[in-house]
Amino acid sequence: MTVKKYLLNASVALAMSAMAGHAAAECATDSLPASMDGPGGYPERALTMIVPYGPAGGSGQVAQAMAEAVTGLTDVSINRDHKPGGSGTVGMTAYMAAPADGYTVLEHIDDAASAHALDSSKPNPAEDLIPLVTSQITFSQIYIRTEEDRFTDWASFVEWVKAQDGKATIANVSKEGSMERVTMKFITDATGMQIQQISFDKGAPRYGALAGGQVDALFEQPGDVRSFLDAGKFKPILTILKEAPDAFADVPDLVDAGLDFEPLLRFRGFYVNAGAPEDRVEWLKWAFQKAYCQEDYQAYNESKFMTLIDSYRDTDGSKDLITETIGQYRAVYKTMGLEVK
């Protein structure tokens, strides 16, 4: 790995300062009108947002931030209804059973695309749903405790894991075929590591498992564990990108680690049922896309490392992202020997 000029905290501060200035100068939806009347008095009551994950993880956090931004923009309240379980399938099932009247929206992540890629009977988020906005696109990292002394970096971690005869552990999500599980397969196949993946569907127990020493490492996205990074409790030892952003310039990326695979990204966005009235859908598109550029939401994204790569897609851009992701996962699943329906 090349010599790095800055310590992590200094790099983050510089990068965040530069991005904050850029965000203030221009934002992706600045060209949208400042206000838009809803059709026929819609919405006449609060919206409901179904969130297929718990409130403490990344989905819960972005759902809260976006709901507050939309409310700040439109004065329309949004009640969040968390339905965790099954790596998003419980919430998706509940959402598809809700009336398609434009009063219920959905927060979901790339798991919805990977689920459809594996089983085409599952909802296609680019067709059965209408993406209102993709508001976060990010990368993953592998973390250890900062005070860890059995290993201190990626190279020593790989060496240590190999010596444990399959007893080493990493906290991860539970769903086979998810972005996290597929990526870990890429990594273990390339390195020859055998590591037990301890499953947690909720973010807080997953982070707590590493903090409390119940697992040896953690697979997660940097924004979701920002508080642990700022507190000096966790440190990243691998950035799962081919080129690390400046904020993590001192952390090995895939090229540094000699890992040759295409990184899969985590994306989070907001949706409405494709059967909802078209005029209400148009208002929801405006509200959620315009809310992305609300000052509070931009500050939230910056605080979660969500501006290190381009995090915004409008409806058409989201459909392209989802469709491309579905194809990518289907190809990966076939190479893994999974049955693609």
VOPAGU-2260 file (C-alpha; in pm, 1 decimal, decimal comma):
REM VOPAGU-2260
SITE   aa  ch    i         X         Y         Z
SITE  MET   A    0       0,0       0,0       0,0
SITE  THR   A    1     126,3     348,0     -77,2
SITE  VAL   A    2     236,8     579,5     201,5
SITE  LYS   A    3     -57,5     779,6     337,5
SITE  LYS   A    4     -23,5    1144,2     427,8
SITE  TYR   A    5    -299,5    1193,6     678,7
SITE  LEU   A    6    -442,7    1022,3     981,3
SITE  LEU   A    7    -803,8     908,0     949,8
SITE  ASN   A    8    -960,4    1181,6    1162,0
SITE  ALA   A    9    -774,0    1456,8     979,6
SITE  SER   A   10    -870,8    1310,6     642,6
SITE  VAL   A   11   -1235,0    1285,6     742,7
SITE  ALA   A   12   -1240,0    1644,6     865,5
SITE  LEU   A   13   -1086,1    1776,3     544,1
SITE  ALA   A   14   -1310,0    1568,6     320,3
SITE  MET   A   15   -1623,8    1658,9     510,9
SITE  SER   A   16   -1538,7    2027,6     509,4
SITE  ALA   A   17   -1488,4    2025,7     133,9
SITE  MET   A   18   -1809,7    1834,8      71,8
SITE  ALA   A   19   -2011,1    2059,7     299,1
SITE  GLY   A   20   -1900,2    2358,5      94,0
SITE  HIS   A   21   -1988,4    2179,1    -229,4
SITE  ALA   A   22   -2330,5    2080,1     -95,4
SITE  ALA   A   23   -2402,4    2440,1      -0,9
SITE  ALA   A   24   -2314,3    2553,9    -352,8
SITE  GLU   A   25   -2529,3    2305,9    -543,5
SITE  CYS   A   26   -2741,0    1998,3    -489,8
SITE  ALA   A   27   -2887,2    1734,9    -718,6
SITE  THR   A   28   -3248,5    1856,9    -696,3
SITE  ASP   A   29   -3198,3    2232,6    -683,8
SITE  SER   A   30   -3373,4    2261,7   -1022,0
SITE  LEU   A   31   -3701,8    2124,0    -885,2
SITE  PRO   A   32   -3969,3    2376,8    -787,1
SITE  ALA   A   33   -3955,2    2499,5    -428,7
SITE  SER   A   34   -4316,6    2394,6    -366,5
SITE  MET   A   35   -4580,8    2175,7    -527,2
SITE  ASP   A   36   -4949,7    2145,3    -447,1
SITE  GLY   A   37   -5077,6    1793,3    -396,0
SITE  PRO   A   38   -5356,4    1675,8    -628,9
SITE  GLY   A   39   -5709,8    1735,0    -499,5
SITE  GLY   A   40   -5595,8    1821,9    -149,3
SITE  TYR   A   41   -5373,3    1513,7    -118,9
SITE  PRO   A   42   -5227,6    1433,1     124,6
SITE  GLU   A   43   -5512,0    1499,6     365,0
SITE  ARG   A   44   -5357,4    1299,6     648,6
SITE  ALA   A   45   -5020,3    1174,4     764,2
SITE  LEU   A   46   -4825,2     931,2     548,2
SITE  THR   A   47   -4703,1     596,5     679,5
SITE  MET   A   48   -4351,4     478,0     605,0
SITE  ILE   A   49   -4288,7     105,0     640,9
SITE  VAL   A   50   -3927,8      32,3     732,6
SITE  PRO   A   51   -3827,2    -335,6     705,1
SITE  TYR   A   52   -3547,0    -299,6     961,7
SITE  GLY   A   53   -3509,4    -182,1    1320,6
SITE  PRO   A   54   -3476,1     185,4    1416,6
SITE  ALA   A   55   -3111,8     168,9    1530,6
SITE  GLY   A   56   -2948,0      50,3    1207,5
SITE  GLY   A   57   -2873,1     235,0     887,0
SITE  SER   A   58   -3222,5     191,2     743,8
SITE  GLY   A   59   -3386,4     314,8    1059,2
SITE  GLN   A   60   -3160,5     617,4    1068,6
SITE  VAL   A   61   -3211,3     715,7     704,0
SITE  ALA   A   62   -3587,4     661,7     736,5
SITE  GLN   A   63   -3597,1     905,5    1026,5
SITE  ALA   A   64   -3378,2    1160,4     848,3
SITE  MET   A   65   -3579,3    1148,2     525,2
SITE  ALA   A   66   -3915,8    1155,0     704,0
SITE  GLU   A   67   -3807,3    1465,2     893,4
SITE  ALA   A   68   -3680,1    1627,4     573,2
SITE  VAL   A   69   -4005,8    1561,8     386,8
SITE  THR   A   70   -4208,2    1693,7     680,6
SITE  GLY   A   71   -3989,5    2002,1     704,1
SITE  LEU   A   72   -4042,9    2067,4     335,8
SITE  THR   A   73   -4416,1    1992,3     309,8
SITE  ASP   A   74   -4559,2    2006,9     666,7
SITE  VAL   A   75   -4695,3    1654,7     604,6
SITE  SER   A   76   -4629,6    1418,7     895,9
SITE  ILE   A   77   -4485,1    1072,8     832,4
SITE  ASN   A   78   -4536,2     790,8    1082,0
SITE  ARG   A   79   -4262,3     527,7    1067,5
SITE  ASP   A   80   -4366,7     165,4    1110,5
SITE  HIS   A   81   -4066,9     -63,6    1167,9
SITE  LYS   A   82   -4121,3    -425,8    1064,9
SITE  PRO   A   83   -3783,4    -601,7    1092,4
SITE  GLY   A   84   -3725,1    -965,0    1007,4
SITE  GLY   A   85   -3614,6   -1187,7     724,7
SITE  SER   A   86   -3360,4    -936,4     595,8
SITE  GLY   A   87   -3636,9    -708,6     474,9
SITE  THR   A   88   -3891,1    -968,1     360,7
SITE  VAL   A   89   -4130,8    -913,2     652,5
SITE  GLY   A   90   -4152,9    -541,3     581,1
SITE  MET   A   91   -4183,2    -592,8     205,3
SITE  THR   A   92   -4468,1    -840,3     253,4
SITE  ALA   A   93   -4648,4    -597,5     484,0
SITE  TYR   A   94   -4598,0    -313,5     238,5
SITE  MET   A   95   -4732,3    -503,0     -62,0
SITE  ALA   A   96   -5044,3    -586,4     142,5
SITE  ALA   A   97   -5109,5    -219,1     225,4
SITE  PRO   A   98   -5354,6     -13,3      14,0
SITE  ALA   A   99   -5191,5     130,8    -298,8
SITE  ASP   A  100   -5339,7     474,1    -236,3
SITE  GLY   A  101   -5021,6     679,9    -206,3
SITE  TYR   A  102   -5049,9     715,5     170,1
SITE  THR   A  103   -4802,2     438,0     247,0
SITE  VAL   A  104   -4440,9     452,0     131,4
SITE  LEU   A  105   -4157,6     206,0     178,1
SITE  GLU   A  106   -3795,7     241,2     277,5
SITE  HIS   A  107   -3582,6     -43,4     146,2
SITE  ILE   A  108   -3226,8    -132,8      55,8
SITE  ASP   A  109   -3049,5    -334,4    -213,3
SITE  ASP   A  110   -3176,6    -652,6     -40,5
SITE  ALA   A  111   -3500,4    -598,9    -233,1
SITE  ALA   A  112   -3307,7    -621,5    -561,5
SITE  SER   A  113   -3105,8    -925,5    -455,0
SITE  ALA   A  114   -3422,3   -1102,1    -331,4
SITE  HIS   A  115   -3586,0   -1055,6    -672,0
SITE  ALA   A  116   -3265,5   -1164,4    -846,2
SITE  LEU   A  117   -3277,9   -1497,0    -663,5
SITE  ASP   A  118   -3654,9   -1544,7    -692,2
SITE  SER   A  119   -3841,1   -1353,6    -961,4
SITE  SER   A  120   -4171,2   -1411,5    -779,8
SITE  LYS   A  121   -4054,0   -1157,9    -520,2
SITE  PRO   A  122   -4142,6    -792,5    -594,5
SITE  ASN   A  123   -3917,2    -619,9    -846,6
SITE  PRO   A  124   -3840,8    -279,9    -689,1
SITE  ALA   A  125   -3797,2    -124,7   -1034,8
SITE  GLU   A  126   -4133,1    -248,4   -1166,4
SITE  ASP   A  127   -4371,8    -351,1    -888,2
SITE  LEU   A  128   -4262,4     -41,8    -697,0
SITE  ILE   A  129   -4182,7     310,6    -814,2
SITE  PRO   A  130   -3855,3     441,4    -671,6
SITE  LEU   A  131   -3916,5     791,8    -537,2
SITE  VAL   A  132   -3548,5     854,0    -466,3
SITE  THR   A  133   -3230,4     665,5    -386,6
SITE  SER   A  134   -3077,2     878,4    -113,2
SITE  GLN   A  135   -2778,7     673,6       3,6
SITE  ILE   A  136   -2520,7     470,6    -186,0
SITE  THR   A  137   -2223,6     349,5      10,8
SITE  PHE   A  138   -1953,2      87,8      46,5
SITE  SER   A  139   -1869,0    -165,2     313,2
SITE  GLN   A  140   -1571,9    -220,7     540,3
SITE  ILE   A  141   -1447,5    -482,5     784,7
SITE  TYR   A  142   -1393,2    -356,0    1139,5
SITE  ILE   A  143   -1211,5    -472,8    1449,4
SITE  ARG   A  144   -1192,5    -327,4    1799,5
SITE  THR   A  145    -934,1     -52,8    1820,4
SITE  GLU   A  146    -790,4    -209,0    2136,9
SITE  GLU   A  147    -754,7    -550,5    1968,4
SITE  ASP   A  148    -404,4    -697,2    2010,7
SITE  ARG   A  149    -440,9   -1041,3    1848,2
SITE  PHE   A  150    -428,8    -865,7    1510,3
SITE  THR   A  151    -403,0    -499,0    1416,8
SITE  ASP   A  152    -454,5    -472,6    1041,1
SITE  TRP   A  153    -590,2    -665,2     743,9
SITE  ALA   A  154    -280,4    -874,8     681,4
SITE  SER   A  155    -245,8    -983,8    1043,8
SITE  PHE   A  156    -621,7   -1047,6    1066,7
SITE  VAL   A  157    -612,5   -1284,6     767,3
SITE  GLU   A  158    -310,8   -1463,1     914,4
SITE  TRP   A  159    -480,5   -1496,7    1254,5
SITE  VAL   A  160    -809,4   -1623,2    1108,9
SITE  LYS   A  161    -631,9   -1892,4     908,9
SITE  ALA   A  162    -469,7   -2019,0    1229,2
SITE  GLN   A  163    -804,0   -2058,9    1409,9
SITE  ASP   A  164    -924,8   -2369,1    1220,9
SITE  GLY   A  165   -1263,4   -2212,8    1140,1
SITE  LYS   A  166   -1331,9   -2082,4    1490,8
SITE  ALA   A  167   -1289,0   -1710,1    1409,9
SITE  THR   A  168   -1613,4   -1508,9    1392,3
SITE  ILE   A  169   -1751,6   -1203,4    1214,4
SITE  ALA   A  170   -2085,9   -1033,0    1279,2
SITE  ASN   A  171   -2298,2   -1004,8     967,9
SITE  VAL   A  172   -2657,8   -1014,4     846,1
SITE  SER   A  173   -2840,4   -1346,4     822,5
SITE  LYS   A  174   -2975,8   -1359,6     469,5
SITE  GLU   A  175   -2793,7   -1591,1     230,0
SITE  GLY   A  176   -2745,8   -1415,8    -102,5
SITE  SER   A  177   -2737,8   -1068,1      53,1
SITE  MET   A  178   -2474,2    -815,8     -46,5
SITE  GLU   A  179   -2288,3    -880,2     279,2
SITE  ARG   A  180   -2290,0   -1259,6     248,1
SITE  VAL   A  181   -2192,7   -1257,1    -119,9
SITE  THR   A  182   -1907,7   -1016,3     -51,9
SITE  MET   A  183   -1779,8   -1228,1     236,4
SITE  LYS   A  184   -1778,8   -1530,4       5,7
SITE  PHE   A  185   -1568,8   -1335,2    -242,6
SITE  ILE   A  186   -1325,6   -1247,3      36,3
SITE  THR   A  187   -1300,9   -1591,4     194,6
SITE  ASP   A  188   -1261,3   -1763,3    -142,6
SITE  ALA   A  189    -982,3   -1523,6    -240,1
SITE  THR   A  190    -794,0   -1541,6      90,3
SITE  GLY   A  191    -857,7   -1901,8     193,1
SITE  MET   A  192   -1000,5   -1786,8     527,0
SITE  GLN   A  193   -1258,3   -1993,5     711,6
SITE  ILE   A  194   -1465,3   -1769,1     937,4
SITE  GLN   A  195   -1800,1   -1819,4    1107,8
SITE  GLN   A  196   -2056,3   -1552,5    1015,7
SITE  ILE   A  197   -2267,1   -1476,6    1321,4
SITE  SER   A  198   -2608,1   -1352,6    1210,4
SITE  PHE   A  199   -2781,5   -1039,3    1335,8
SITE  ASP   A  200   -3072,5    -880,1    1147,3
SITE  LYS   A  201   -3071,9    -570,5    1369,5
SITE  GLY   A  202   -2788,4    -320,2    1367,3
SITE  ALA   A  203   -2750,1    -250,1    1739,0
SITE  PRO   A  204   -2690,2    -612,6    1847,0
SITE  ARG   A  205   -2450,8    -655,0    1553,9
SITE  TYR   A  206   -2239,0    -357,6    1658,0
SITE  GLY   A  207   -2267,1    -453,8    2023,1
SITE  ALA   A  208   -2131,5    -799,6    1948,9
SITE  LEU   A  209   -1804,3    -651,0    1829,1
SITE  ALA   A  210   -1789,4    -384,7    2099,6
SITE  GLY   A  211   -1846,3    -648,8    2367,9
SITE  GLY   A  212   -1598,8    -897,9    2226,2
SITE  GLN   A  213   -1854,4   -1164,9    2133,3
SITE  VAL   A  214   -1718,6   -1166,9    1777,4
SITE  ASP   A  215   -1375,5   -1101,0    1632,2
SITE  ALA   A  216   -1477,1    -865,7    1350,1
SITE  LEU   A  217   -1772,2    -685,6    1193,6
SITE  PHE   A  218   -1893,2    -641,3     834,2
SITE  GLU   A  219   -2072,2    -305,7     804,0
SITE  GLN   A  220   -2092,4      28,2     626,0
SITE  PRO   A  221   -1897,7     322,0     774,1
SITE  GLY   A  222   -2193,8     552,1     830,6
SITE  ASP   A  223   -2374,1     294,9    1041,1
SITE  VAL   A  224   -2084,6     270,0    1287,1
SITE  ARG   A  225   -1977,9     635,7    1273,5
SITE  SER   A  226   -2030,9     680,6    1647,9
SITE  PHE   A  227   -1798,7     387,2    1722,7
SITE  LEU   A  228   -1535,6     528,1    1486,9
SITE  ASP   A  229   -1557,4     874,5    1638,2
SITE  ALA   A  230   -1532,9     725,7    1988,2
SITE  GLY   A  231   -1222,1     532,7    1889,4
SITE  LYS   A  232   -1381,9     194,3    1965,8
SITE  PHE   A  233   -1377,7      47,2    1612,8
SITE  LYS   A  234   -1127,3      76,6    1333,4
SITE  PRO   A  235   -1162,1     -36,0     970,0
SITE  ILE   A  236    -902,5    -277,8     835,2
SITE  LEU   A  237   -1041,5    -324,9     481,7
SITE  THR   A  238   -1237,1     -91,5     252,3
SITE  ILE   A  239   -1438,3    -291,4      -1,1
SITE  LEU   A  240   -1379,2     -62,0    -296,4
SITE  LYS   A  241   -1115,3     -78,6    -566,7
SITE  GLU   A  242    -998,1     268,8    -466,5
SITE  ALA   A  243   -1047,8     395,4    -112,6
SITE  PRO   A  244   -1190,9     747,6     -70,6
SITE  ASP   A  245    -967,0    1012,4      84,4
SITE  ALA   A  246   -1147,6     989,5     417,9
SITE  PHE   A  247   -1015,7     633,1     454,5
SITE  ALA   A  248    -687,4     676,8     272,3
SITE  ASP   A  249    -492,4     485,6     536,3
SITE  VAL   A  250    -717,4     176,2     515,5
SITE  PRO   A  251    -632,5     -94,7     257,4
SITE  ASP   A  252    -874,8    -121,3     -32,5
SITE  LEU   A  253    -931,6    -425,7    -253,6
SITE  VAL   A  254    -636,6    -345,5    -476,0
SITE  ASP   A  255    -407,2    -296,7    -176,5
SITE  ALA   A  256    -523,8    -629,4     -33,1
SITE  GLY   A  257    -478,3    -812,8    -363,8
SITE  LEU   A  258    -849,5    -894,6    -394,0
SITE  ASP   A  259    -984,6    -895,8    -748,8
SITE  PHE   A  260   -1363,7    -877,6    -753,9
SITE  GLU   A  261   -1625,9    -616,2    -836,8
SITE  PRO   A  262   -1746,6    -457,9    -510,8
SITE  LEU   A  263   -2118,2    -464,5    -437,4
SITE  LEU   A  264   -2266,5    -144,2    -296,8
SITE  ARG   A  265   -2528,8     -81,9     -29,9
SITE  PHE   A  266   -2806,6     152,5    -144,4
SITE  ARG   A  267   -3111,6     277,2      41,2
SITE  GLY   A  268   -3413,8     447,6    -103,5
SITE  PHE   A  269   -3784,8     517,3     -81,8
SITE  TYR   A  270   -4065,4     365,8    -285,8
SITE  VAL   A  271   -4437,5     371,6    -352,3
SITE  ASN   A  272   -4654,3      93,3    -489,4
SITE  ALA   A  273   -4666,4     101,6    -870,1
SITE  GLY   A  274   -5045,7      82,5    -846,3
SITE  ALA   A  275   -5076,1     413,6    -661,9
SITE  PRO   A  276   -5257,3     700,6    -839,3
SITE  GLU   A  277   -5020,8     863,9   -1087,6
SITE  ASP   A  278   -5082,7    1221,3    -972,9
SITE  ARG   A  279   -5005,9    1127,6    -612,1
SITE  VAL   A  280   -4691,2     947,2    -724,0
SITE  GLU   A  281   -4571,8    1262,7    -899,3
SITE  TRP   A  282   -4615,2    1463,3    -580,0
SITE  LEU   A  283   -4430,7    1199,1    -377,8
SITE  LYS   A  284   -4142,7    1201,0    -628,1
SITE  TRP   A  285   -4112,9    1576,8    -590,4
SITE  ALA   A  286   -4136,6    1564,8    -210,2
SITE  PHE   A  287   -3876,6    1292,6    -157,3
SITE  GLN   A  288   -3634,5    1414,8    -423,3
SITE  LYS   A  289   -3658,2    1774,5    -306,2
SITE  ALA   A  290   -3619,0    1661,5      55,5
SITE  TYR   A  291   -3284,8    1505,3     -36,4
SITE  CYS   A  292   -3145,0    1858,3     -76,2
SITE  GLN   A  293   -3289,0    1989,2     248,5
SITE  GLU   A  294   -3005,3    2126,5     459,4
SITE  ASP   A  295   -3072,4    1891,9     750,4
SITE  TYR   A  296   -3077,7    1584,7     528,8
SITE  GLN   A  297   -2755,9    1684,4     355,2
SITE  ALA   A  298   -2589,7    1736,3     692,9
SITE  TYR   A  299   -2712,1    1392,3     800,1
SITE  ASN   A  300   -2571,3    1225,8     487,1
SITE  GLU   A  301   -2237,7    1398,3     536,9
SITE  SER   A  302   -2224,9    1284,9     898,8
SITE  LYS   A  303   -2273,9     924,6     782,8
SITE  PHE   A  304   -1999,1     923,1     515,4
SITE  MET   A  305   -2272,9     917,9     250,7
SITE  THR   A  306   -2113,8    1182,9      33,5
SITE  LEU   A  307   -1785,7    1001,2     -26,9
SITE  ILE   A  308   -1939,6     852,6    -342,4
SITE  ASP   A  309   -2243,8     981,9    -535,8
SITE  SER   A  310   -2546,3     894,1    -320,9
SITE  TYR   A  311   -2833,9    1035,7    -527,2
SITE  ARG   A  312   -3053,9     879,0    -795,5
SITE  ASP   A  313   -3390,3    1008,4    -914,0
SITE  THR   A  314   -3666,2     772,0   -1025,9
SITE  ASP   A  315   -3514,3     683,2   -1363,1
SITE  GLY   A  316   -3164,3     663,0   -1219,7
SITE  SER   A  317   -3290,0     437,7    -940,1
SITE  LYS   A  318   -3458,5     206,0   -1189,0
SITE  ASP   A  319   -3132,8     179,7   -1383,3
SITE  LEU   A  320   -2937,5     109,5   -1062,9
SITE  ILE   A  321   -3183,4    -157,0    -947,4
SITE  THR   A  322   -3204,8    -329,7   -1286,6
SITE  GLU   A  323   -2826,7    -337,8   -1317,4
SITE  THR   A  324   -2798,5    -472,5    -962,1
SITE  ILE   A  325   -3051,2    -749,5   -1027,7
SITE  GLY   A  326   -2849,9    -862,0   -1330,2
SITE  GLN   A  327   -2527,2    -847,1   -1133,6
SITE  TYR   A  328   -2667,3   -1061,6    -853,2
SITE  ARG   A  329   -2821,4   -1316,1   -1088,7
SITE  ALA   A  330   -2483,1   -1368,0   -1253,2
SITE  VAL   A  331   -2314,8   -1403,2    -913,4
SITE  TYR   A  332   -2575,8   -1647,7    -783,4
SITE  LYS   A  333   -2532,2   -1872,2   -1085,3
SITE  THR   A  334   -2156,7   -1888,0   -1029,4
SITE  MET   A  335   -2226,6   -1972,7    -664,6
SITE  GLY   A  336   -2445,5   -2263,2    -769,9
SITE  LEU   A  337   -2762,3   -2114,7    -618,3
SITE  GLU   A  338   -3096,4   -2194,1    -776,9
SITE  VAL   A  339   -3214,4   -1880,0    -954,5
SITE  LYS   A  340   -3591,3   -1888,5   -1003,7
